């Protein structure tokens, strides 16, 4: 019995230490991104299924609440206005958290245009973080995938990431495609950051505004007088 209790206590300590380490790593990421004031680009080996093209990603620190950032990320209909990477965006359907979206993106400095209809899966929660993944249903490219990753830092700050894979099936060097993917992810997260921070400032201004003065009571109609007799008296 004593040995079993000791093992349980040891396991709990290990879990607590691992959880604390994960929180420390997450906080270190937030501090690093906040100090940089710009998006950090990265690349990932593409898996599930594998691709010859590496996935390009970017992460940015956003001075806006998680809910504000999430609302913009899931506003698929307005991507063409929110994210300069997209030339066109249309929400084709939406049901139960999933969506089907048409996206059109110019590439090679406008020399070509790629398009895809992507299915956006319902958001997946992982602790306090959330993942929103999209995958091509059809299009004029060999492959298209996108993953948004959102994590609240505190009540007014959020970490936002985007990971992109596009295999354009064009005679372009692999290194150039991967550079363009990281660049596109960078521009996308920065655009979302700017919109989210603008919305957060607007929301703060509304919240800080002084309350409107109370509405005065409606004016009463006074009886008019004619000489020494009022209209009311003559009735």
Secondary structure, DSSP 8 states (H G I E B T S, - for coil): -HHHHHHHHHHHHHHHHHHHHHHHHHHHHHHHHHHH-S-EEEEE--TTTT-SS-EEEEEEEESS-HHHHHHHHT-GGGHHHH-TT-SEEEEEEEETTEEEEEEEEEETTTTEEEEEEEEE---EEETTEEEEEEEEEEESSSEEEEEEEEEEEETTEEEEEEEEEEE--SS--HHHHHHHHHHHHHHHHHHHHHHHHHHHHHHHHHHHS---------------EETTEEHHHH-
